[in-house]
Amino acid sequence: MADENLNPVFQIQRMYLKEASLEQPNSPAILLEQTQPSLDIQVGVEAAPVAEGIYEVAVTATAHTKIGERTVFLVECKQAGIFEIRNLPEDQMGPILGIACPQIVYPYLRGNVADIINRAGFPPVHLAEINFQLMYEQQQQAAAAQQGAVQ
């Protein structure tokens, strides 16, 4: 029985929309513009322990559409998940929290962003797939470089 307590555990406890905002500061006039808007999308990941063996992983997307310097719309959305993760080696926790969990959360975020933009009266913006492994590795390299610069 004691060996069962040492088995690795990885379970999704809950998925939820943590934050969502939409701004259309120049409506309705900008909606009559014929110029093609520019779109800037930023994505971020954060993870934090909630309790013993329980972690919240959130993926945030910001979609900012502009015509010239005027905002057409700005959507900020944070999708989160609560994960139970136990009995994993410490060196595996970073990749689990920085790669595996965001890959699970991201499709929910994509759907919510597309829905919010569509409900605002615009064609939905479908966020591109993200290579969270590459993103995680780049963050680790940047952190290591910064650590080296500090020393």
C-alpha positions as CSV (number, residue, x, y, z in Angstrom):
1,M,0.0,0.0,0.0
2,A,2.8,2.4,0.8
3,D,4.2,2.1,-2.7
4,E,0.9,3.4,-4.2
5,N,1.4,6.7,-2.4
6,L,4.7,7.2,-4.4
7,N,3.1,6.7,-7.8
8,P,3.2,9.9,-9.9
9,V,-0.1,11.8,-10.0
10,F,-1.2,14.2,-12.7
11,Q,-4.8,15.2,-12.8
12,I,-6.8,18.2,-14.1
13,Q,-9.0,19.4,-11.2
14,R,-10.7,22.3,-13.0
15,M,-10.5,24.7,-16.0
16,Y,-11.9,28.2,-15.7
17,L,-11.8,31.6,-17.3
18,K,-10.0,33.7,-14.8
19,E,-10.1,37.1,-16.5
20,A,-11.6,38.6,-19.6
21,S,-11.8,42.2,-20.9
22,L,-12.8,43.8,-24.1
23,E,-12.3,47.5,-25.1
24,Q,-13.5,49.2,-28.2
25,P,-12.6,52.8,-27.4
26,N,-13.0,54.3,-30.9
27,S,-16.4,52.6,-31.7
28,P,-18.6,53.2,-33.6
29,A,-16.6,55.6,-35.9
30,I,-13.6,53.2,-36.4
31,L,-16.0,50.4,-37.5
32,L,-16.7,52.4,-40.6
33,E,-13.1,52.5,-41.6
34,Q,-12.1,50.6,-44.8
35,T,-8.4,50.3,-43.9
36,Q,-7.1,46.8,-42.9
37,P,-6.2,46.8,-39.2
38,S,-3.0,45.5,-37.8
39,L,-3.2,42.7,-35.2
40,D,-0.7,42.2,-32.3
41,I,-1.0,39.1,-30.2
42,Q,1.0,38.4,-27.0
43,V,0.8,35.2,-25.0
44,G,2.2,34.5,-21.5
45,V,2.2,31.6,-19.1
46,E,2.4,31.7,-15.3
47,A,2.2,28.9,-12.7
48,A,1.9,29.0,-8.9
49,P,1.4,26.5,-6.1
50,V,-2.1,26.7,-4.5
51,A,-1.7,24.0,-1.9
52,E,0.4,20.9,-1.3
53,G,0.6,19.2,-4.7
54,I,-2.0,21.6,-6.3
55,Y,-0.9,24.2,-8.9
56,E,-2.7,26.9,-10.9
57,V,-1.4,27.3,-14.4
58,A,-2.7,30.3,-16.4
59,V,-2.2,31.2,-20.0
60,T,-2.9,34.9,-20.9
61,A,-3.5,36.3,-24.4
62,T,-3.7,39.9,-25.4
63,A,-5.0,40.7,-28.9
64,H,-4.7,44.4,-29.9
65,T,-6.1,45.5,-33.2
66,K,-5.3,49.0,-34.5
67,I,-5.8,51.1,-37.6
68,G,-2.9,53.5,-37.5
69,E,-2.5,54.5,-33.9
70,R,-6.2,54.1,-33.1
71,T,-7.4,51.0,-31.3
72,V,-10.2,49.0,-33.0
73,F,-10.4,46.5,-30.1
74,L,-8.3,45.2,-27.3
75,V,-9.0,41.8,-25.8
76,E,-7.2,40.4,-22.7
77,C,-8.1,37.0,-21.6
78,K,-6.6,34.7,-18.9
79,Q,-7.6,31.0,-18.9
80,A,-6.5,28.9,-15.9
81,G,-6.4,25.4,-14.8
82,I,-5.9,23.7,-11.5
83,F,-3.7,20.6,-11.6
84,E,-2.9,18.0,-9.0
85,I,0.7,17.0,-9.4
86,R,2.4,14.8,-6.9
87,N,5.4,12.4,-6.6
88,L,7.3,13.8,-9.6
89,P,11.0,14.4,-9.5
90,E,11.8,18.1,-9.0
91,D,13.6,18.4,-12.3
92,Q,10.3,17.4,-14.1
93,M,8.1,20.0,-12.4
94,G,9.3,22.9,-14.6
95,P,8.5,21.2,-17.9
96,I,5.2,19.9,-16.5
97,L,4.1,23.4,-15.3
98,G,5.7,25.3,-18.3
99,I,4.8,22.9,-21.2
100,A,2.3,20.2,-20.4
101,C,-0.2,22.2,-18.4
102,P,-0.2,25.2,-20.8
103,Q,-0.8,22.8,-23.7
104,I,-4.0,21.6,-21.9
105,V,-5.2,25.1,-21.0
106,Y,-4.5,26.8,-24.3
107,P,-7.3,25.4,-26.4
108,Y,-9.8,26.8,-23.9
109,L,-8.2,30.2,-24.1
110,R,-8.3,30.1,-27.9
111,G,-12.0,29.4,-27.9
112,N,-12.7,32.1,-25.4
113,V,-10.7,34.7,-27.3
114,A,-12.4,33.9,-30.6
115,D,-15.8,34.0,-28.9
116,I,-15.3,37.3,-27.2
117,I,-14.1,38.9,-30.4
118,N,-17.0,37.4,-32.4
119,R,-19.5,38.6,-29.8
120,A,-18.0,42.1,-30.1
121,G,-19.1,42.1,-33.7
122,F,-15.8,41.3,-35.4
123,P,-14.7,38.2,-37.3
124,P,-13.2,35.8,-34.8
125,V,-9.5,35.8,-34.4
126,H,-8.1,32.3,-34.1
127,L,-4.9,32.2,-32.1
128,A,-2.2,30.2,-33.8
129,E,-0.9,27.0,-32.2
130,I,2.0,27.6,-29.9
131,N,5.1,25.4,-29.3
132,F,5.1,25.7,-25.5
133,Q,8.2,23.5,-25.3
134,L,10.2,26.1,-27.4
135,M,8.6,29.0,-25.4
136,Y,9.7,27.3,-22.1
137,E,13.2,26.6,-23.4
138,Q,13.6,30.2,-24.5
139,Q,12.4,31.4,-21.0
140,Q,14.9,29.1,-19.3
141,Q,17.8,30.4,-21.6
142,A,16.8,34.0,-20.9
143,A,16.7,33.4,-17.2
144,A,20.1,31.6,-17.3
145,A,21.6,34.5,-19.3
146,Q,20.1,37.1,-16.8
147,Q,21.5,35.0,-13.9
148,G,24.9,35.0,-15.5
149,A,24.8,38.8,-16.1
150,V,23.9,39.4,-12.4
151,Q,26.9,37.4,-11.1
